[in-house]
Amino acid sequence: MKKTILCVCAQIIALGATLGADSLLRAEETKCADRVVASSFGYDATDATDALQRAIDSGAKTVVVDKQPTPWIVRPINLRNNLQLILEEGVEILAKEGEFQNIGDVLLRAVETRNVRIVGEGRGATLRMRKRDYWRAPYKKSEWRHGISLLSAQDVVIENLTIAETGGDGVYLGVASRSGQPCRNVTIRNVDCYENNRQGISVISVDGLLIEDCYLRNTNGTAPEAGIDFEPNHETEQITNVTMRRVVSMNNAGDGFTFYLPNLAEHGHELSFTFEDCASVRNAGMGFAVTVANGERRTLSGCMRVKNVDLIGNRVGVAIRSKWSSGAPLVFENLRIVTPSADKKQGFKSFSEDARNTGVPANFDDWLTTTTDSGVSLIAVGTDKEPNGGFEFNNVEIIDGGESDAPRFLMTLRDASSEGVGFENITGSVRSTIVGGSSVETILSSETLPSLFPELAYRRVAPWDVAGLTASDAESVAISRELATAWRERATNNSKLPTPLRTRGNASYYFYAEEGQETRWSLRQHKIGSYPPKEVEVNLTTPTGETVALDSAPPDLKERDYAYVAPTTGWYRLDANFGASALVITEKNVPILTCARPSVDVFGSTGRFEFYVPQCANDLGIRIVGSATERVTARLFNPSGVEVAVLENVSALGTWSTPLDEQGAPESPAPGFWTLELQRPTVGVLEDYIITILGAPALLR
């Protein structure tokens, strides 16, 4: 056998000499080798793609990327099965300038591969892209130019690397196709994801993931800008058997650790993850955030456990949205939350130089205001249908740097659901501590929650279905006519146009028109912060249910005029979705009414707004939702002009409902026009708040 090999080698040498091709000899010598050195395939300091890709494609079990005087400058590289890619200590694989033009180009890609290891030797190696190049022409905007992309890959180890300045995520774990398999059995160990564009790590679908001894820091560029984001795109995907140990997420422009799971469904896979001995430090968003879906087919099985975790100096400690109380429990054990003010008192002065290019302010004084949301914030949103809850707090401490000697209980329950779903199944205790001072223990249970959060002890009022305006039964037709007549007379008797309500995100509007009548109105966007306005689709639904696409509202913030001739008599609905911008609709010749059912998100609006309560109404309720910093004061007047309620500086929730009579039944509200007066708060600022009207047609003007 040895003689045969020697003969073959002699023939190869002779052929190489004849052709004058040393590279041919090297390639043939290593074709069947277990271990090859990448530079032996023809290293080029200006573009080493071909050498590295040929080494990978050689079939060798181990490919060593050897240290060169300059970085390995490459175009996108594809990995294969049964590959150990070893990067020698100090090696840098660098994205080639001017390349990665396609929005989905990634540095290293593994698609449906098995048994892959990407490991840096010694003190590690670096994968680096050119994030800031991708922010400008000739590049198209993209959030998918990842450092390492694993699509339905199995048995993968990523270890001892720095992954920096990618145009997307440091590491992305997804599926090869919509119906594809999750990534399975992935280990990410001793990896520093530094200043990537979208996330340090994104996890779309995985069964079996271990992340340990990693840093996820300084993410900035494209939302969500988190340290790590678990975000399935489809209900067939999963987040199962996830463990994170000794992971630090810090100085990110978004959240530290975030789970965005509304796309998962109850018939899918188990939701299971454990965080142990981790830290989320000085992130601009939440330290730890979970958002799930709430409603039919959304009860998720499994368990979520957070143990021995520090959340230090984040804008919000813990935020949990829409978690159905009957779903997978969320257990916090040995959790320490340090508010920004406490962080400063304990000696932190300003953010590091590393953070100055992120969304985190360089001046820590911007963070000194500690609000109730700085601890734990539990939030029910407008679309929730079931009670929120299923939280267990064991040995949870919130450390505050407040000026008072008395510790504050920094936990909020914010019920922004349209009908008031409430909270239940919240157990354990929270210890509130002042830096260098006293502590107070608060027990959480079904008995103590009503006293801790009295704003949640409201009487639920049944909603009035606005869709009934177009129903054909006799009662609905009568109410529809009553409303139409009342609003027409109101507009006729008051020629002054009302102050328009400035809505945000999306909204529906109603108007009544006779057959052949021309209705005229205008739309205009208002930019909020740095969010760019977009072109807004505007759709109209007729009384017969037909949908008509109208001209889009332009993104240039200019007013757009509309005119529509009604083909039939009845109520028409306008729908517009305008993202992060605010929208103002101005009526021209008929009342245009803003629908506050299930709710309407209002931005920075003050003034007096009316809604009509019909003769048949037997109950009435108002819900106003703000936040710890963004508040509003609301006053409610009955048709006689008598003030019946004052909801002052509303933060988590403000409610009013008609009082009960001696038999415990709600008193019927007086029919006619009620007035909701919205005023600037004396605490906090006037920005976003939510309005819901229940028990009567939720139409505001």
C-alpha positions in Angstrom: 0.0 0.0 0.0 2.8 2.4 0.9 4.5 1.7 -2.4 1.3 2.5 -4.3 0.9 5.8 -2.5 4.5 6.7 -3.2 4.1 6.0 -6.9 0.9 8.1 -7.1 2.7 11.0 -5.4 5.7 10.6 -7.8 3.3 10.9 -10.7 1.7 14.0 -9.2 5.1 15.6 -8.6 6.1 14.9 -12.2 2.8 16.3 -13.5 3.2 19.4 -11.4 6.7 19.9 -12.6 5.6 19.5 -16.2 2.7 22.0 -15.8 4.7 24.3 -13.5 1.8 24.3 -11.1 2.8 24.0 -7.4 -0.8 24.7 -6.4 -2.0 21.6 -8.2 0.4 19.5 -6.1 -0.9 21.1 -2.9 -4.5 20.6 -3.8 -4.0 16.9 -4.8 -1.9 16.3 -1.7 -4.7 17.5 0.6 -7.8 16.3 -1.3 -8.3 13.4 1.1 -6.6 14.8 4.2 -8.3 15.1 7.5 -6.8 18.5 8.2 -5.9 21.2 5.7 -4.5 24.7 5.9 -6.6 27.3 4.0 -3.7 29.4 2.7 -2.3 26.3 0.9 -5.2 26.7 -1.5 -3.9 30.1 -2.8 -4.2 32.9 -0.3 -4.7 36.4 -1.8 -4.4 39.4 0.5 -6.9 41.4 -1.6 -9.6 38.6 -1.9 -9.0 35.3 -0.1 -12.6 34.0 -0.9 -11.5 31.3 -3.4 -8.8 29.9 -1.2 -11.1 29.6 1.8 -14.0 28.3 -0.1 -11.8 25.7 -1.9 -10.4 24.6 1.5 -13.9 24.1 2.9 -15.0 22.3 -0.3 -12.0 20.0 -0.2 -13.9 17.6 2.1 -11.3 17.8 4.9 -12.7 17.3 8.3 -10.7 20.2 9.7 -9.9 23.4 7.9 -7.4 25.7 9.6 -7.6 29.4 8.7 -4.1 30.4 9.4 -2.8 33.7 10.7 -1.6 36.0 7.9 -0.1 39.5 8.0 -3.5 40.9 6.8 -7.1 39.9 7.4 -8.7 37.2 5.3 -10.8 39.5 3.1 -13.7 37.5 1.7 -17.0 37.5 -0.1 -19.9 35.3 1.2 -18.7 31.9 2.3 -20.8 28.7 2.4 -20.2 25.9 4.9 -20.8 22.2 4.6 -21.5 19.1 6.6 -18.9 17.5 8.9 -16.7 20.6 9.0 -14.5 21.9 11.8 -13.4 25.4 10.8 -10.5 26.4 13.1 -9.4 30.0 13.2 -5.9 30.4 14.5 -5.4 32.9 17.3 -5.6 36.5 16.1 -7.1 35.6 12.7 -9.6 38.1 11.3 -12.1 37.2 8.5 -13.2 40.5 7.1 -16.1 41.3 4.6 -14.7 42.6 1.4 -15.3 46.3 0.7 -17.9 46.9 -1.9 -19.3 43.3 -1.8 -22.3 41.9 0.1 -24.6 44.0 -2.2 -27.5 41.5 -2.0 -29.6 42.2 1.1 -29.3 38.6 2.2 -25.6 38.2 1.8 -23.9 36.8 4.9 -20.3 36.2 5.9 -20.6 32.5 6.8 -23.7 30.5 5.9 -24.8 27.0 6.9 -28.0 25.7 5.3 -29.3 22.3 6.4 -25.9 21.3 7.5 -24.9 18.8 10.2 -21.9 18.6 12.5 -20.3 22.0 12.0 -17.8 23.6 14.4 -16.5 27.2 14.0 -13.8 27.7 16.7 -11.2 30.3 17.4 -7.9 29.1 19.0 -6.1 30.6 22.0 -7.5 34.0 22.8 -9.8 33.8 19.9 -10.4 35.2 16.4 -12.7 37.7 14.8 -15.4 37.8 12.1 -16.0 41.4 11.0 -18.2 43.1 8.4 -18.6 46.7 7.3 -21.8 47.8 9.0 -21.6 51.5 8.3 -20.9 50.9 4.6 -24.2 49.1 4.4 -26.1 52.2 5.7 -25.5 54.2 2.5 -25.5 53.8 -1.3 -25.0 51.8 -3.3 -26.3 49.4 -0.6 -30.0 48.7 -0.3 -31.3 48.9 3.3 -31.2 45.5 4.9 -31.2 43.9 8.3 -30.1 40.4 7.1 -26.4 40.8 6.4 -25.4 38.4 9.3 -22.1 37.3 10.5 -23.1 33.6 10.8 -26.4 32.4 9.5 -27.6 28.9 10.5 -30.7 27.8 8.6 -32.1 24.4 9.7 -28.6 23.5 10.8 -27.9 20.7 13.4 -25.1 19.9 15.8 -23.3 23.2 15.5 -20.7 24.7 17.8 -19.6 28.4 17.6 -16.9 29.1 20.1 -14.2 31.6 21.1 -15.0 34.3 18.5 -15.7 38.0 18.3 -18.4 38.8 15.7 -18.5 42.5 15.0 -20.1 45.2 12.9 -22.3 43.0 10.8 -25.1 44.4 8.7 -27.6 42.3 10.5 -27.1 39.9 13.5 -23.9 38.5 14.9 -25.5 35.0 14.8 -28.9 34.1 13.2 -30.7 30.9 13.8 -33.6 30.3 11.4 -35.2 27.9 9.0 -34.3 27.0 5.4 -37.9 27.3 4.4 -41.3 28.2 5.9 -42.0 24.5 6.5 -38.4 23.7 7.3 -36.9 22.2 10.4 -35.6 24.3 13.3 -31.9 24.5 14.1 -31.1 21.7 16.6 -28.4 21.2 19.2 -26.5 24.5 18.8 -23.9 25.7 21.2 -22.6 29.2 21.3 -19.8 29.6 23.8 -17.3 32.4 24.7 -18.5 34.6 21.8 -18.4 38.4 21.9 -21.1 39.9 19.6 -20.0 43.5 19.4 -21.7 46.5 17.7 -23.9 44.5 15.3 -26.6 46.2 13.3 -29.8 44.5 14.4 -29.1 41.9 17.2 -26.2 40.3 18.8 -28.0 37.0 18.3 -31.5 36.4 16.7 -33.2 33.1 17.3 -36.2 32.3 15.0 -36.6 28.6 15.5 -34.5 26.2 17.6 -34.8 22.9 19.5 -31.8 22.6 21.8 -29.7 25.8 22.2 -26.9 26.4 24.8 -25.4 29.9 25.0 -22.8 30.4 27.7 -20.0 32.7 28.7 -20.9 35.3 26.0 -21.1 39.0 25.6 -23.8 40.7 23.6 -23.0 44.4 23.5 -23.4 47.7 21.7 -26.0 46.6 19.2 -27.2 49.6 17.2 -28.5 50.4 13.7 -31.8 48.7 13.0 -34.6 47.8 15.4 -35.0 45.9 17.6 -31.3 46.5 18.4 -31.3 43.9 21.3 -28.5 41.8 22.7 -30.5 38.7 21.9 -34.0 38.4 20.4 -36.1 35.2 20.3 -38.7 35.9 17.6 -40.4 33.1 15.7 -42.0 34.2 12.4 -44.6 31.5 12.1 -46.6 29.1 14.4 -44.7 26.1 13.0 -41.5 27.4 14.5 -40.3 26.9 18.1 -38.2 28.1 21.0 -37.6 24.8 22.9 -34.9 23.6 25.2 -33.0 26.9 25.4 -30.4 27.4 28.2 -28.3 30.6 28.7 -25.6 30.7 31.3 -23.2 33.5 32.3 -24.3 35.7 29.4 -23.9 39.5 29.7 -26.0 41.8 27.5 -25.0 45.4 27.8 -25.1 48.9 26.2 -27.5 47.9 23.5 -29.8 50.4 21.9 -32.8 48.1 22.5 -33.5 45.4 25.1 -30.9 43.2 26.8 -32.8 39.9 26.5 -36.1 39.9 24.6 -38.6 37.2 23.7 -41.2 38.3 21.1 -43.5 35.3 20.7 -47.0 36.3 19.4 -46.6 34.1 16.4 -46.5 30.9 18.4 -49.7 28.9 18.9 -50.9 26.3 21.4 -50.9 23.4 18.9 -47.2 24.0 18.3 -44.1 23.0 20.2 -43.3 23.5 23.9 -41.9 26.9 24.9 -39.0 26.2 27.3 -36.0 28.3 28.3 -33.8 28.8 31.3 -31.6 31.8 32.1 -29.0 31.3 34.8 -26.3 33.6 36.2 -26.8 36.2 33.5 -26.7 40.0 33.5 -28.4 42.7 31.5 -26.6 46.0 32.0 -27.4 49.6 30.9 -29.5 48.8 27.9 -31.7 51.6 26.4 -34.8 49.4 26.5 -35.8 46.6 28.9 -33.4 44.4 30.8 -35.6 41.4 30.2 -38.8 41.4 28.1 -41.3 38.8 27.1 -44.3 39.4 24.7 -46.6 36.6 23.8 -50.1 36.4 22.2 -53.3 36.3 24.3 -56.5 34.8 23.1 -57.9 31.8 21.3 -55.4 29.1 20.4 -52.6 31.0 22.1 -52.1 29.0 25.4 -48.5 28.0 25.2 -47.2 24.9 27.1 -43.8 24.7 28.8 -42.0 26.7 31.3 -39.9 29.9 31.3 -37.3 30.2 34.2 -35.0 33.1 35.0 -32.6 32.3 37.9 -29.7 34.2 39.5 -29.9 37.2 37.1 -28.9 40.8 37.5 -30.7 43.6 35.6 -28.6 46.7 36.2 -29.3 50.3 35.1 -31.7 49.4 32.2 -34.4 51.9 31.4 -37.0 49.3 32.4 -36.1 46.2 34.5 -38.6 43.5 33.5 -41.5 44.0 31.0 -44.0 41.3 30.2 -46.8 41.8 27.7 -50.0 39.8 27.0 -49.0 36.7 28.9 -52.1 34.6 29.4 -52.3 33.4 33.0 -53.1 29.8 31.9 -50.1 29.6 29.7 -46.5 28.5 30.4 -45.5 29.9 33.8 -42.8 32.5 34.0 -40.7 32.0 37.1 -38.2 34.5 38.5 -35.8 33.3 41.2 -33.0 35.3 42.8 -33.6 38.3 40.5 -31.9 41.6 41.3 -33.1 44.7 39.6 -31.0 47.9 40.0 -32.7 51.0 38.8 -30.7 53.7 36.9 -30.6 56.0 39.9 -29.4 53.2 42.1 -26.7 52.3 39.5 -25.4 55.9 39.7 -25.4 56.0 43.5 -23.4 52.8 43.6 -20.6 54.5 41.7 -21.4 54.4 38.0 -20.6 57.8 36.5 -21.1 57.6 32.7 -21.4 55.2 29.9 -18.3 53.8 28.4 -16.7 55.0 25.2 -18.0 51.8 23.6 -21.5 52.9 24.1 -21.3 56.3 22.5 -22.4 55.1 19.1 -25.4 53.3 20.4 -28.9 54.5 21.3 -27.8 54.5 25.0 -27.1 58.1 26.2 -23.5 58.9 26.9 -24.6 61.1 29.8 -26.0 59.0 32.7 -27.9 62.0 34.0 -30.4 61.5 31.3 -31.4 58.3 33.1 -31.7 59.6 36.6 -35.5 59.7 36.7 -36.6 56.4 38.2 -40.2 55.6 37.4 -42.4 52.8 38.6 -41.7 51.1 35.3 -38.0 50.9 36.2 -38.7 47.8 38.2 -41.3 45.3 36.9 -44.0 46.3 34.3 -46.8 43.8 33.5 -48.8 44.9 30.5 -52.1 43.8 29.0 -52.6 45.3 25.5 -55.6 46.3 23.5 -56.1 43.0 21.7 -55.9 40.8 24.8 -59.0 38.7 25.5 -58.0 36.7 28.6 -56.5 37.6 32.0 -52.8 38.2 32.1 -50.7 36.4 34.7 -48.9 33.2 35.5 -45.9 34.9 37.1 -43.9 33.7 40.1 -41.4 36.0 41.9 -39.1 34.2 44.3 -36.5 36.3 46.1 -36.8 39.2 43.8 -35.2 42.5 44.9 -35.6 45.9 43.3 -32.8 48.4 44.4 -33.7 52.0 44.0 -31.6 55.2 44.4 -34.7 57.3 45.4 -34.3 60.4 47.5 -36.7 59.2 50.2 -35.7 56.9 53.0 -38.9 54.9 52.3 -38.5 52.2 49.6 -40.9 52.5 46.6 -42.8 49.5 45.3 -41.6 49.6 41.7 -44.0 47.3 40.0 -46.8 48.3 37.7 -49.8 46.4 36.3 -50.9 48.3 33.1 -54.2 47.0 31.8 -54.3 48.6 28.3 -56.8 45.9 27.0 -59.9 47.3 25.4 -62.3 45.8 27.9 -60.2 45.2 31.0 -59.0 41.6 31.1 -57.3 42.0 34.5 -54.5 40.1 36.1 -54.4 36.9 38.1 -52.1 34.1 39.3 -49.3 36.4 40.4 -47.4 35.0 43.4 -44.3 35.3 45.5 -42.8 38.5 46.9 -40.8 41.5 45.9 -38.2 43.2 48.2 -37.9 47.0 47.7 -34.6 48.4 48.8 -33.0 51.9 49.0 -29.3 52.0 48.3 -27.6 52.0 51.7 -31.0 52.0 53.4 -34.0 50.0 54.4 -36.0 47.3 52.7 -39.6 46.4 52.6 -41.1 43.0 51.5 -44.3 43.0 49.5 -46.3 39.7 49.2 -48.0 39.1 45.9 -51.2 37.0 45.9 -54.8 37.1 44.9 -55.6 38.6 48.3 -53.0 41.4 48.1 -53.1 42.5 44.4 -56.4 44.5 44.7 -54.9 46.6 47.5 -51.6 47.0 45.7 -53.2 48.0 42.5 -56.6 49.6 43.3 -57.0 50.9 39.7 -57.6 47.3 38.6 -60.6 46.9 40.8 -62.9 48.4 38.3 -66.3 47.3 37.2 -66.2 45.7 33.7 -68.6 47.3 31.2 -69.7 45.4 28.1 -68.6 46.9 24.8 -71.1 48.3 22.2 -70.4 46.7 18.8 -69.7 49.5 16.4 -70.3 47.0 13.6 -74.0 47.2 14.6 -74.2 50.4 12.6 -74.5 48.4 9.4 -76.6 45.6 10.8 -80.1 45.0 9.3 -82.1 44.1 12.4 -84.7 46.6 13.6 -82.9 47.6 16.8 -79.6 48.3 15.0 -81.3 50.2 12.2 -83.1 52.4 14.8 -79.8 53.1 16.7 -78.0 53.8 13.4 -80.7 56.4 12.4 -80.6 58.0 15.9 -76.8 58.4 15.7 -76.9 59.8 12.2 -79.6 62.3 13.0 -77.9 63.4 16.2 -74.5 64.0 14.6 -76.0 65.8 11.6 -77.9 68.2 13.9 -74.8 68.7 16.0 -72.8 69.6 13.0 -75.5 71.9 11.7 -75.9 73.8 15.0 -72.2 74.2 15.5 -70.4 75.5 12.4 -67.0 75.6 14.2 -64.9 72.6 13.3 -63.7 70.6 16.3 -60.1 70.1 17.2 -59.0 66.9 15.4 -57.8 64.0 17.5 -54.3 63.0 16.6 -54.1 59.3 16.5 -51.1 57.0 16.2 -50.3 53.6 14.7 -53.7 52.8 13.1 -57.2 54.0 13.5 -60.7 53.7 12.1 -63.1 56.5 11.3 -66.8 56.6 10.6 -69.1 58.9 8.8 -72.7 58.8 7.7 -73.7 59.7 4.1 -76.9 59.7 2.0 -76.9 58.0 -1.4 -75.3 60.3 -3.9 -73.9 62.6 -1.2 -70.3 63.7 -1.6 -68.2 63.5 1.6 -65.0 65.4 1.8 -62.1 65.2 4.3 -58.3 65.5 4.4 -55.5 63.4 6.0 -52.0 64.5 7.1 -49.2 62.6 8.8 -47.1 64.0 11.6 -43.6 62.7 12.1 -42.7 61.4 15.5 -39.1 61.4 16.6 -36.7 59.8 14.2 -39.3 57.4 12.7 -39.6 58.1 9.0 -43.2 58.6 7.7 -44.4 56.1 5.2 -47.0 56.0 2.5 -50.2 55.2 4.1 -52.9 52.9 2.5 -56.4 54.2 3.1 -59.4 51.8 2.7 -63.1 52.5 2.9 -65.7 50.0 3.7 -69.3 50.7 2.5 -72.5 49.9 4.4 -72.8 46.7 2.3 -69.4 45.5 3.3 -67.5 46.3 0.1 -63.9 47.5 0.5 -62.7 50.4 -1.7 -59.0 51.3 -1.9 -58.6 55.0 -1.9 -55.5 57.0 -2.8 -52.6 56.6 -0.4 -51.7 59.4 2.0 -48.2 60.6 1.0 -45.1 60.3 3.3 -44.2 64.0 2.7 -46.3 65.3 5.7 -48.5 67.3 3.3 -52.3 67.3 3.6 -54.1 65.0 1.2 -57.7 65.9 0.2 -60.3 63.2 -0.4 -63.8 63.2 -1.9 -66.2 60.2 -2.1 -69.7 60.0 -3.5 -71.8 57.5 -1.5 -73.3 54.7 -3.6 -75.8 54.0 -0.9 -77.2 55.5 2.4 -75.5 54.4 5.6 -72.4 54.4 7.7 -69.0 54.2 6.1 -65.7 53.2 7.7 -62.2 54.5 6.9 -59.1 52.5 7.9 -55.5 53.7 7.9 -52.3 52.2 9.3 -49.5 54.6 9.5 -46.9 52.9 11.7 -45.0 55.0 14.1 -46.4 58.3 12.7 -49.4 60.2 14.0 -52.3 61.0 11.7 -54.8 63.8 11.7 -58.1 63.6 9.8 -60.0 66.8 9.2 -63.6 66.8 8.2 -64.8 69.2 5.4 -68.6 68.8 5.1 -69.8 65.9 7.4 -68.7 64.7 10.9 -65.8 62.3 10.7 -65.8 60.3 13.9 -62.7 58.5 15.5 -63.5 55.0 16.7 -62.3 54.2 20.2 -63.3 50.6 20.1 -61.5 48.4 20.8 -59.3 51.4 21.6 -57.5 54.3 20.0 -53.9 55.3 20.5 -53.8 59.1 20.9 -50.7 61.2 20.5 -50.3 64.6 22.2 -53.9 65.7 21.8 -55.8 68.0 24.2 -59.2 69.6 23.9 -62.9 68.8 24.3 -64.2 65.8 22.4 -67.8 64.5 22.2 -69.4 61.1 21.9 -73.1 60.2 21.6 -75.0 57.9 24.0 -78.2 56.6 22.5 -81.6 56.2 24.2 -81.3 52.5 24.6 -77.9 52.5 26.4 -78.0 50.9 29.8 -74.3 51.2 30.9 -71.3 53.4 30.1 -67.6 53.1 30.8 -64.4 55.0 30.0 -60.9 53.7 30.2 -57.8 55.8 29.8 -54.3 54.2 29.8 -51.0 56.1 30.1 -47.6 55.1 31.3 -45.2 56.0 34.1 -43.8 59.0 32.2 -46.4 59.6 29.5 -49.7 60.7 31.1 -52.9 62.6 30.6 -55.7 64.1 32.6 -59.2 63.4 31.5 -62.5 65.0 32.7 -65.9 63.6 31.8 -69.1 65.7 31.5 -72.7 64.4 31.0 -75.1 65.9 28.5 -76.2 68.5 31.1 -72.6 69.7 31.4 -72.1 68.3 34.9 -68.6 67.0 35.6 -69.0 63.3 36.6 -65.4 62.1 36.7 -61.8 63.4 36.9 -59.0 61.0 35.9 -55.9 63.0 36.9 -52.4 62.2 35.6 -53.4 58.8 34.4 -50.4 56.4 34.3 -51.2 52.7 34.3 -55.0 53.0 34.2 -57.8 55.3 34.8 -61.5 54.2 34.7 -65.0 55.4 35.2 -68.3 53.7 34.9 -71.9 54.6 35.7 -72.7 54.0 39.4 -74.8 51.1 40.6 -78.3 51.4 41.9 -79.6 49.9 45.1 -80.1 46.5 43.4 -76.5 46.5 42.2 -77.4 47.2 38.5 -75.7 50.0 36.6 -77.7 53.2 36.3 -78.6 54.0 32.7 -76.5 56.9 31.4 -78.3 60.0 30.2 -78.8 59.9 26.4 -77.2 62.7 24.4 -73.7 64.1 23.8 -71.2 63.5 26.5 -67.9 65.4 26.6 -64.4 64.0 27.3 -62.0 66.8 28.0 -58.3 65.9 27.6 -55.7 68.0 29.4 -52.0 68.2 29.9 -50.8 66.3 33.0 -49.2 68.0 36.0 -46.9 65.0 36.3 -45.0 63.5 33.4 -45.4 64.5 29.8 -48.2 64.5 27.3 -47.4 62.0 24.6 -49.0 58.6 24.0 -52.2 57.5 25.8 -55.1 55.1 25.0 -58.8 55.7 25.1 -61.6 53.1 25.2 -65.3 53.8 25.4 -67.6 51.0 26.5 -71.4 50.5 26.8 -72.1 53.1 24.0 -71.0 53.7 20.4 -67.3 54.5 20.7 -67.2 57.3 18.2 -65.4 60.5 19.1 -65.5 64.0 17.5 
